[in-house]
Amino acid sequence: MTELASDAIVTVLVIFCRIGGCLMVVPGFATPRIPMQIRLFVAVAVTLALSPVLMPVVKSAGPDPSLAILLPLMVLETIVGLMIGLMARAFFAALQFFAMAIASFVGVGGMMGAPIDDVEPAAPLSVLITTTATVLVFLTDRHWELLAALLDSYSAIPVQGVGEMQGRLIPVVDALSRSFYLCLQIASPFLVYSLLVNLMFGIANRLVQQIPVYFVSMPFVIAGGLVLLFFTVTELLRIFMAGYASLLAGG
């Protein structure tokens, strides 16, 4: 009985390393607004919930309970979990980057406010977009799809079957490129708007040099950008959530 209990503890510990590594960086769970103890309890609860399904898979790999084998295995499993979480984090990092760009395009990028999902001050418009996307992850049950992706990861990257790290980093690079391309599409209406508006007021400034066109035009630029955001924000968030769901489903 003691040997069986020891094997079960080792197996659950190996499972916890991958799940804990993922939840350490994944959006929604890894936020400084959630205390570290709560995040640890969530990782332990998810591990215990998924252990009945994953224990036969992990036991088939036959992890050696000896310390010399167990410690490197725990490190590798944590790295795999971090890679899975970083692919999801890349989408939100790209969204945050382009949300700051959108705030600059509409003229409110210099107005820094209190962060919600980060530790550094950011433009209120950027905080609004990224926080809304994070809330939508839970409202649309994408966090359950993240757990399903963790379960599927044991088929794609089995325990003690990590192999070449270069090959395992390819999905992370693909996620980075897909996320920035998708978020560039999301920010493209505001990029076009900024180019057209600044070109128009730049020509007006050359024609009427006695008037400080920049200061006169700023309220109109901000108002036009907010109106554009009002009509496009629903579709932009829908496109982003569809891309995030595609990442979780396809890996």
C-alpha positions as CSV (number, residue, x, y, z in Angstrom):
1,M,0.0,0.0,0.0
2,T,2.9,2.4,0.8
3,E,4.5,1.7,-2.6
4,L,1.2,2.3,-4.4
5,A,0.7,5.6,-2.5
6,S,4.3,6.7,-3.3
7,D,3.7,6.0,-7.0
8,A,0.5,7.9,-6.9
9,I,2.1,10.9,-5.3
10,V,5.0,10.9,-7.8
11,T,2.5,10.7,-10.7
12,V,0.4,13.6,-9.4
13,L,3.5,15.6,-8.8
14,V,4.6,15.1,-12.4
15,I,1.1,16.1,-13.6
16,F,1.2,19.2,-11.4
17,C,4.5,20.4,-12.9
18,R,2.9,20.7,-16.4
19,I,-0.4,22.1,-15.3
20,G,1.3,24.5,-12.8
21,G,3.7,25.7,-15.4
22,C,0.9,26.5,-17.8
23,L,-1.2,28.3,-15.2
24,M,1.8,30.3,-14.2
25,V,1.7,32.3,-17.4
26,V,-1.6,31.8,-19.0
27,P,-3.9,34.8,-19.4
28,G,-6.7,35.2,-16.8
29,F,-5.0,33.0,-14.2
30,A,-1.5,34.5,-14.1
31,T,-2.4,38.1,-13.1
32,P,-0.8,40.1,-10.3
33,R,-4.4,41.0,-9.1
34,I,-4.8,37.3,-8.0
35,P,-2.8,36.4,-4.9
36,M,-0.1,33.8,-5.3
37,Q,-1.8,31.5,-2.8
38,I,-5.1,31.5,-4.8
39,R,-3.2,30.7,-8.0
40,L,-1.4,27.9,-6.2
41,F,-4.7,26.5,-4.9
42,V,-6.2,26.7,-8.4
43,A,-3.3,24.8,-9.9
44,V,-3.6,22.1,-7.2
45,A,-7.3,21.8,-7.7
46,V,-7.0,21.5,-11.5
47,T,-4.3,18.9,-11.0
48,L,-6.4,16.8,-8.6
49,A,-9.4,17.1,-11.0
50,L,-7.5,15.9,-14.0
51,S,-5.3,13.3,-12.3
52,P,-7.9,10.5,-12.6
53,V,-7.7,10.9,-16.4
54,L,-4.0,11.6,-16.7
55,M,-2.6,9.1,-14.2
56,P,-2.8,6.1,-16.6
57,V,-1.1,8.1,-19.3
58,V,1.7,9.3,-17.0
59,K,2.1,5.9,-15.4
60,S,2.5,4.2,-18.8
61,A,5.6,6.4,-19.3
62,G,7.0,4.8,-16.1
63,P,8.5,7.9,-14.3
64,D,11.3,6.7,-12.0
65,P,10.7,7.8,-8.4
66,S,14.5,8.2,-7.8
67,L,15.5,11.8,-7.2
68,A,18.1,11.8,-10.0
69,I,15.4,11.0,-12.6
70,L,12.5,12.8,-11.0
71,L,14.1,16.3,-10.8
72,P,15.0,16.6,-14.5
73,L,11.6,15.2,-15.4
74,M,9.8,17.8,-13.3
75,V,11.9,20.5,-14.9
76,L,11.0,19.3,-18.4
77,E,7.3,19.0,-17.6
78,T,7.3,22.5,-16.2
79,I,9.0,23.8,-19.4
80,V,6.3,22.0,-21.5
81,G,3.6,23.7,-19.4
82,L,5.3,27.1,-19.8
83,M,5.4,26.6,-23.6
84,I,1.6,25.8,-23.7
85,G,0.9,28.8,-21.5
86,L,3.2,31.1,-23.5
87,M,1.3,30.3,-26.7
88,A,-1.9,31.7,-25.1
89,R,0.0,34.6,-23.5
90,A,1.4,35.5,-26.9
91,F,-2.1,36.3,-28.2
92,F,-2.8,38.6,-25.3
93,A,0.6,40.2,-25.4
94,A,0.0,41.0,-29.1
95,L,-3.4,42.4,-28.3
96,Q,-2.0,44.6,-25.5
97,F,0.7,45.9,-27.9
98,F,-1.8,46.8,-30.6
99,A,-4.3,48.1,-28.1
100,M,-1.6,50.6,-27.0
101,A,-1.1,51.3,-30.7
102,I,-4.8,52.0,-31.2
103,A,-4.7,54.3,-28.2
104,S,-1.9,56.2,-29.9
105,F,-3.7,56.3,-33.2
106,V,-6.8,58.0,-31.7
107,G,-4.7,60.4,-29.7
108,V,-5.1,59.1,-26.1
109,G,-1.8,57.1,-25.9
110,G,-0.2,59.6,-23.6
111,M,-2.9,59.4,-21.0
112,M,-1.7,56.7,-18.6
113,G,-4.0,55.1,-16.2
114,A,-4.0,52.4,-13.5
115,P,-3.3,48.9,-14.8
116,I,-5.7,46.0,-14.1
117,D,-4.1,43.0,-15.6
118,D,-0.5,44.3,-15.4
119,V,1.8,46.1,-13.1
120,E,2.8,49.0,-15.4
121,P,0.6,52.0,-16.2
122,A,-1.2,51.8,-19.6
123,A,-3.6,53.9,-21.5
124,P,-7.2,53.5,-20.3
125,L,-8.3,52.5,-23.8
126,S,-5.7,49.8,-23.9
127,V,-6.7,48.5,-20.4
128,L,-10.3,48.5,-21.5
129,I,-9.7,46.3,-24.6
130,T,-7.3,43.8,-22.9
131,T,-9.5,43.5,-19.8
132,T,-12.6,42.9,-21.9
133,A,-10.8,40.2,-23.8
134,T,-9.7,38.6,-20.6
135,V,-13.3,38.6,-19.2
136,L,-14.6,37.2,-22.5
137,V,-12.2,34.2,-22.0
138,F,-14.2,33.1,-19.0
139,L,-17.6,34.2,-20.3
140,T,-17.2,32.2,-23.4
141,D,-15.8,29.1,-21.6
142,R,-12.4,29.4,-23.3
143,H,-10.7,28.4,-20.0
144,W,-12.3,25.0,-20.3
145,E,-10.8,24.7,-23.8
146,L,-7.4,25.5,-22.2
147,L,-7.9,22.5,-19.9
148,A,-8.8,20.4,-22.9
149,A,-5.6,21.6,-24.6
150,L,-3.6,20.5,-21.5
151,L,-5.2,17.0,-21.7
152,D,-4.4,16.8,-25.5
153,S,-0.8,17.9,-24.8
154,Y,0.0,14.5,-23.3
155,S,-0.7,13.0,-26.7
156,A,1.4,15.5,-28.6
157,I,4.2,15.7,-26.0
158,P,4.2,12.6,-23.9
159,V,6.0,12.4,-20.5
160,Q,9.7,11.6,-21.0
161,G,9.2,12.2,-24.7
162,V,10.1,15.9,-25.0
163,G,12.7,15.2,-27.7
164,E,14.3,18.1,-29.4
165,M,13.5,21.5,-27.9
166,Q,14.0,23.2,-31.3
167,G,11.1,21.2,-32.7
168,R,9.0,21.8,-29.6
169,L,9.5,25.6,-29.9
170,I,8.1,25.7,-33.4
171,P,4.4,25.9,-32.2
172,V,5.4,28.8,-29.9
173,V,6.9,30.7,-32.9
174,D,3.9,29.9,-35.0
175,A,1.6,31.2,-32.2
176,L,3.6,34.5,-32.0
177,S,3.4,35.1,-35.8
178,R,-0.4,34.2,-35.9
179,S,-1.1,36.4,-32.9
180,F,0.7,39.5,-34.3
181,Y,-0.8,39.0,-37.7
182,L,-4.3,38.7,-36.2
183,C,-3.9,41.7,-34.0
184,L,-2.5,43.7,-36.9
185,Q,-5.7,43.0,-38.7
186,I,-7.7,44.2,-35.6
187,A,-5.8,47.4,-35.4
188,S,-5.7,48.1,-39.2
189,P,-8.9,50.3,-39.3
190,F,-7.4,52.6,-36.7
191,L,-4.1,52.7,-38.6
192,V,-5.9,53.8,-41.7
193,Y,-7.9,56.3,-39.7
194,S,-4.8,57.8,-38.2
195,L,-3.0,58.1,-41.5
196,L,-6.0,59.8,-43.2
197,V,-6.8,62.2,-40.4
198,N,-3.2,63.2,-39.8
199,L,-2.6,63.6,-43.5
200,M,-5.8,65.8,-43.8
201,F,-4.8,68.0,-40.8
202,G,-1.2,68.1,-42.0
203,I,-2.3,69.6,-45.3
204,A,-4.6,72.0,-43.4
205,N,-1.6,73.1,-41.3
206,R,0.4,73.8,-44.4
207,L,-2.4,75.9,-45.9
208,V,-3.3,77.8,-42.8
209,Q,0.0,78.2,-40.9
210,Q,-1.3,81.0,-38.6
211,I,-3.7,78.5,-36.8
212,P,-2.3,75.8,-34.5
213,V,-4.1,73.0,-36.3
214,Y,-2.6,70.3,-34.2
215,F,-4.2,71.6,-31.0
216,V,-7.4,72.5,-32.7
217,S,-7.7,69.0,-34.4
218,M,-6.9,66.9,-31.3
219,P,-10.5,66.8,-29.9
220,F,-11.9,65.9,-33.3
221,V,-9.2,63.1,-33.8
222,I,-10.1,61.6,-30.4
223,A,-13.8,61.9,-31.0
224,G,-13.6,60.3,-34.4
225,G,-11.4,57.5,-33.0
226,L,-13.9,56.8,-30.2
227,V,-16.8,56.7,-32.7
228,L,-14.8,54.2,-34.9
229,L,-14.1,52.1,-31.8
230,F,-17.8,52.1,-30.9
231,F,-18.8,50.7,-34.2
232,T,-16.0,48.2,-34.6
233,V,-15.1,46.9,-31.1
234,T,-17.7,44.1,-31.1
235,E,-16.4,42.7,-34.4
236,L,-12.8,43.2,-33.4
237,L,-13.2,41.2,-30.1
238,R,-15.1,38.5,-31.9
239,I,-12.3,38.1,-34.4
240,F,-9.8,38.0,-31.5
241,M,-11.7,35.4,-29.6
242,A,-12.2,33.2,-32.7
243,G,-8.4,33.3,-33.2
244,Y,-7.8,32.4,-29.5
245,A,-10.2,29.5,-29.7
246,S,-8.5,28.3,-32.9
247,L,-5.2,28.3,-31.0
248,L,-6.6,26.3,-28.2
249,A,-8.3,23.8,-30.5
250,G,-5.4,23.4,-32.9
251,G,-2.4,23.9,-30.7
